[in-house]
Amino acid sequence: MSSQEEKKKMGRVSELQLKEAIANFNYFGRLKACEPFGSGHINDTYRLTFEIGDMGDVCVILQRMNREIFKKPVELMENIVGVTSHLRKKIIKAGGDPERETLNVILAKDGKAYYVDSMGEYWRSFKYITEATSYDLVEKPEDFYESAVAFGHFQRMLADYPAETLHETIEGFHDTKARLRAFKEAVEKDVCGRAASVQKEIDFVLSHEDTANVFGDLLEKGELPIRVTHNDTKLNNIMIDNTTRKGICVIDLDTVMPGLAMNDFGDSIRFGASTAEEDEQDLSKVSCSMELFELYVKGFLEGCAGSLTDKEVEMLPMGAKVMTYECGMRFLADYLEGDHYFKIHREDHNLDRARTQFKLVADMESKWDTMAEIVRKYANA
C-alpha cells in the first residue's frame, strides 16, 4: 500500500467513530438512517434521519471537520456561531424563516458547538435545510443570478458585524501580495526543474505585479473597509428553494473571515462567468462572458442594497481580475513545486489550470471598459 493510500485509509471514518459522534449531540428520536451526503471534498458529511414519534422524520447534517485544512476548528466554530447568530436575529426581524435562511448549529451534549471524539477528531452538526438544493453547475443563467443576490444579501446582513472579531481560519488566504512573494520563491527554488519550460506563464505573473498589489495598497491608504467575507462564493454554496428557485441560504461558512467584498464578488466571476472549465486545454474556448458578468453584477448589487461604498462598487471588476490572477498564480506555483496542494488527475493539470486563469485575465483586460460600464449601469440603477 502506498503512503497516500495508507493515509487515505487512516483518514476514513470508522463505524464506531460515527456512532460515538451521533451519541454525543443533542439529537432526539429514533435514528432511522445515516448516509454520506453532498459533493464536498473537505469534510466528511452525513445526513441523519430521525423518527420523532407521530411528528414524522427529521433530518440533520453531521460532519467530521478536516483538521489538515482547518488547523483551529474551535476558532472556526466560534466564527460560525457568531455569524449565524447575527444572521438569525436579522432574519427574524425581517420576518423571514431563520430555520431555512441561515445555518443552525446543533450543540453537543456538553453545550459546545462541536464534539471531540476519542480519536481527537472534531465533529459538528447543523439542522438540515428542507425543500432546497445546492447545485454544482449552473443549469440556467437564473441560478447564477440567484447566487449573486444571495451572496450580496449575505454582505448586506453582515455589514454591521464587527469583522475584526473573526478569526482567520486560513491565514493570508487572499493576501495577493504574499501569494506573489511565495510564487517568486517557487520560481527561484524551481525544485522540479520546470521553470524553464513555463517562462511565458511566469512572465505573465511578473508583468502583473500591480494587480497583486492593488487591494493591499488601497487598504494601507484606508480606502477600503474590511468586511465579513465568505471566501468560497461558488454556486454550490447557495441553497436554492425547490419551488421558487430562489437562493435562500448561504452555506459552507468554514472560510468566513475578515476580507474584502470585491474578493467574494471576483471569485464568483472567475468561476461562474467563464465560458470553459477551469482546466480546459483549448484556450480558444476560454473567455469571460459579459452576459453572465452583467447578470451577476445586477444580482450582487441588488442583494447588497447599497451596503457597499462607492469605492468598493467601482473596484468590482478589479475584484474579478485579482481573484482570477491570484488563482492562476497559485496553480502555477503548485505546478513548480510538484503539485502538492491542488489535486491533479493528469500530467500538467495545474499548468492547464493556470493557463485558463491567465487567459481569463487577458480577456477581462480586453473587455475592461465594458465591465466598468456594466457596473456603473447597475450602481446607478
Number of C-alpha atoms within 10 A of each C-alpha: 7 7 8 9 10 10 11 10 11 10 11 10 12 10 9 9 16 17 10 15 24 19 12 17 22 13 17 11 13 12 16 12 12 17 12 13 14 12 13 11 8 13 16 19 21 19 20 20 19 19 16 13 10 6 7 9 14 17 19 18 21 27 20 23 20 17 13 8 12 17 13 14 20 16 15 21 20 15 23 23 17 13 23 19 17 16 20 21 13 15 18 13 10 9 8 13 12 19 16 21 20 23 25 19 20 20 18 21 14 11 11 16 20 26 24 16 15 10 7 8 16 18 25 23 27 17 18 20 20 14 11 19 17 19 15 13 12 14 9 8 14 16 20 25 23 24 30 30 26 28 29 26 23 21 24 20 21 19 17 12 17 13 20 13 12 19 18 18 22 16 9 12 14 17 15 24 20 15 19 21 11 15 23 17 13 19 19 11 13 17 12 12 12 14 21 10 9 13 12 10 18 18 10 15 21 15 10 14 14 12 20 24 16 16 23 16 14 13 13 9 9 10 12 21 17 16 20 27 25 26 24 19 25 22 26 21 21 26 27 24 18 13 8 9 14 19 25 23 24 24 17 16 20 18 19 22 27 21 22 21 25 25 26 24 28 24 23 27 28 24 20 24 24 21 15 20 13 18 17 17 16 11 16 10 13 22 19 23 19 16 11 19 23 20 20 27 27 20 23 24 24 19 22 20 16 13 18 20 12 11 12 18 22 17 21 22 26 24 27 27 29 27 27 27 27 24 21 26 30 22 24 28 27 20 28 24 21 14 19 10 13 12 10 12 8 8 10 13 19 27 22 21 22 27 24 27 29 23 20 27 23 17 16 22 15 11 14 15 11 15 21 16 14 19 21 14 13 16 17 6 9
